[in-house]
């Protein structure tokens, strides 16, 4: 048995664990993931914008 065994830890009350899981869910659902989503969409838009600055806008080839 190692010194970091989980058997030596005190049992966490189910109510306390449920509260911490709910808090983690709320932080992820309403804090982190919206920021990640805005960052991904913004990054994609920036890439398209830079591509069009270098290669021109889409459309039929010029004559």
Residue, then its C-alpha position, 0 to 999 in steps of 0.5 A: x500500500x502506498x502512502x497516497x492511498x484513497x483509503x486514508x482519506x476521510x469520506x466526503x459527504x454526498x451533499x458536499x460532493x453534489x454541491x461541488x459538482x454542481x458548481x463545477x458544472x455551472x462554471x463550465x457551462x456559463x463561464x468557460x465554454x461560452x468564452x471558448x466558443x466566442x474565441x473559436x468563432x472569432x479566430x475563424x473569422x479572423x483567419x477568413x479575413x486575413x485570407x481575403x486580405x492576402x488572396x482577395x474576396x471570393x467570386x468569379x475570376x477576373x478577366 
